[in-house]
Amino acid sequence: MPQAVVHVLFTIIALDLFRDYLIKDKKKLPLHYVFIGGIAGLLPDIDVPLFWLLNNFLGFDIPWFHRQITHTFLFIAVFLAISLIYFDLNKKVSKLFAVITFGVAFHILLDYLFVGLITPFYPFSYAAYGLNLFGRTELPLAVEGFEAIVLVVWLWHEEKRHKISDFI
């Protein structure tokens, strides 16, 4: 935990709630940006397929490096910097990278809260931090139940707020 679905789902929910209750103007944060933010919630785990590709197909014998480079404040800062660079040049690109920054940061926050042991200051420090609320033991039923509860609560919110049953 968090599984890939949690990273996507929680990011989408957070952006959707931000869009509904704080921005309130759907044109300022279009729905496809919410979707992009959800996908960006997976971005810090790009090191997993990269590691697999390097080790299994390209023959590089490298140590496991999950939750190092891509789970740092530096990784967040890259996307934030792009957003800020484009702020005056192109508002759409700036907003897109702001949403991506949110997705990446939210992923790292979820790992910090539920899995623990991220190295946010890597490569400057190897100190690992995290609350590890779910612990290191496997709790598949609890995790699946937690994911299901969040999904049901969000769907209930969407029904009350947007009447999604009208589209079924």
Secondary structure, DSSP 8 states (H G I E B T S, - for coil): ---HHHHHHHHHHHHHHIIIIII--TTTS-HHHHHHHHHHTTGGGGHHHHHHHHHHTS-------TTSGGGSHHHHHHHHHHHHHTTTT-HHHHHHHHHHHHHHHHHHHHIIIII--B-TTTTT----B---TT-SS--HHHHHHHHHHHHHHHHHHHHHHH-GGGG-
